[in-house]
């Protein structure tokens, strides 16, 4: 059976620099797969390739078995994403933003009201529902972005730093939410700078460095931070040796 | 497809930029026309009175609405252009552009919906300008009522306003490829300057951006008669820019 999220020798460069270099990856049904790396490692570029926001130089990105360069509406209907900036139009109210996202994700008109109410309550945005997004704090904008990404109950989730700007309670909430989605059969691909956060929720963790997949971390491992830096350091040493 | 229209309508209705542009163009523009006309026919002396009088295309309703035509020919391009630039450029400036990827509704459809909503807004705005100009003219008593003349001049005003406004749809393409509205604002200033130069050199008829201005002063001494091909270039350029923009939105990457 094809994994809902799949990258095969995925490569993309900007000029002479490879942002993503031959990545192979699979995220199965009900799995939370995390990706970690230093700034500029290529995590966001990889997610953009998986979502069809960038065209690969070579290799394939597939969601639900379809190449993301020519995926149909039926495939995109199943995908929820938050890459960098939340879906939050400043002039629209919180409720209008979520409704706009529901419309663009093809939620049937008869279900939109209930779907919007559900995520506004789930993300504790009720107090701000009638306020314009421009007045929201960073944390609440992030909650709005997540609510907009999930309003259509996707079966594939791709989230770049979903806990960005959230308070500790928000971080716990996101972890529970990801578990819940995976428990219901969604494939979840998530990036984060916080190794501890990932360890508590991910089934598998890929380490990305200089555009490449340089190792895996055991989510149940004792010292993830040390293991992470060892993997990165070893890769850098190997590169230096190869160049000298 | 309906989803994209609903979202774009809501965004435009809630936008301050569109609200301010509608209020300024819909109310202030006819008032300015009336002001210039009043100065022109006052018999006063001074540079403003002389200039206003020199731009008179006739007397009574013809002269008054002719002044509104001339202002509309420039103001609609600039004013509507700001709104068009914002509608397309804000997706980059507000960093909402990546959210429009990986959706069941394609980006080409979203860009198309933006254009359709903008064109409807331009039609409403052009009619609003004509209605406000009519009310101001009646209240100010610019001339005795003549249904034939008034309706003909108001129709002309709507056509010139709409012509100038649809030319600003080209800014959708500029704001898209420039990834922000500032590029389009800068381009509009250059276009207005080029229009002046084209008219000065007598080639304005072949420069579509100058055509609404030439229509507004048609019949005055030294103004060339516009050919049907020159008139068709106006909607033609708007259509071509929409086609280019939709194509760009379909193919573009997030960078």
Interface residues (C-beta under 8 A of the other chain):
Chain A: X48 X51 X52 X53 X54 X55 X68 X73 X74 X76 X77 X79 X81 X83 X84 X85 X86 X87 X88 X89 X90 X91 X92 X96 X100 X101 X103 X104 X105 X106 X148 X158
Chain B: X3 X4 X6 X7 X10 X11 X14 X15 X16 X94 X95 X96 X98 X99 X100 X101 X102 X103 X104 X105 X106 X110 X253 X254 X255
